[in-house]
Amino acid sequence: MELNATAETENGCMMTFVVESGLGSDISKASYQMVFFNGGGLVERMTVLDFQDVPAGRTRVRQFNIGGAACSSLSRVLVNDVATCESDDLSEDACIVSLAASSRSDIELSN
């Protein structure tokens, strides 16, 4: 999972994520509990982001608007836990155990 870009919008911070499944199996539904930290390192909010399906060997781009939060006020996003990981071939914890997080924006993405 890569935080690829951020953009200020009228409603908040639009975040663009690039996700790939390197697990060799399709994921029919993946959602993650995300924690957003402000510049002072304090938790700004927690929410679940639904990344929908992530087919094996394919790249997906997903965008989320974090309402009421300016991108410039956020310093870090933590992938805190998996909320949903549905696959015919994988255990639920596969979506978090094998997760590699990175960022190309000024906001850090970690797990």
N, C-alpha and C positions, 0 to 999 in steps of 0.2 A: 504494500500500500504506500503510495506516494502522494503527499500533499504537493500538487503540481503548481497551483497558482491561487492567488487570492485577489479579490477586487471589491472595492467599496461600492455599495449600492444604497439606494434610498432606504432600504429596510434593514440593512446590516452588512455583514461580511459574506460575500459569495466565495465559497471554497470549492476548488476543483481537485478531485482526487483521481488518480490513475491506479487501477487495481488489476492484478493478475493472479490466477491460481496456478501455482507451480506444483500442486499436489497430485496431478494426474487424474483427477476426478472432477466432474462438474459439481458446482455448488449451486443448488437451486434457489437458496435464499441465505444471504449473509447480512447481519446487522451487528453493529458494534456500539457499546457504551463509550461515549467520548467525553472527556473532561477538558474544558477550556480554561486556561490560566491567563490572567492579566499580566501586565508588565512588571508588577510587583511580586509575581509568583503566587498570587492568591487565586483560588478557584473562582472563576467568573460564572460558570454554569456547567451542568452535566446534562447530556441528552443522548438519545439513541439515534444513530444514522443508519438508514436502510440502504445497503449497497445492492439490493436485489440479487439477480443471478450473476454468477461468475463462472463461465464455462472454462473447462480445462484448456490450457494452452492459448487462451484468448485474452486480449486486453480490453478492459472496460473503463470508460470515463464517467464519473458521477459528479454532479454538482449539488451543493447544499447551501442554502442561504441561512446563516446564523443570525436570526432576527435580533435587532437591537444591540448588536455588538459590532463596533468598528474594528476593522482588521488591524488598524494601527494600535489598538488597545490590547491586542492579544499577543502573547509571547510564545505560547506552547499549547499543543493539543496532545493529550495522552489518550491512547487507545487503552481504556481501562479494563475492558472485558468484552467477551463475545456475548451478545444478547440472543442471536439466532445463528445457527449454522446447520443448514439442512442439505444433506447429500445422501445418496443411496449407498455410497461406499466409504464415507468418512465418519469418524466420531465427532461429536459436537465440539470437543476441545481442539480439534485439528485446525480450526479457523483462527485460534489465538496462539496455540503453541508454535505453529510454523510461521506466524506473521513477522514480516520484516518491514519496518516503518522507516520512511525517509521523507525529506522535504526539499523542494527547490525554491521555497518561498522564505520570507523573513521569519515566518512562524515555524518553530520546531515541531516535528511530529515524532512521537516516541511511543514505545510500548514496554 
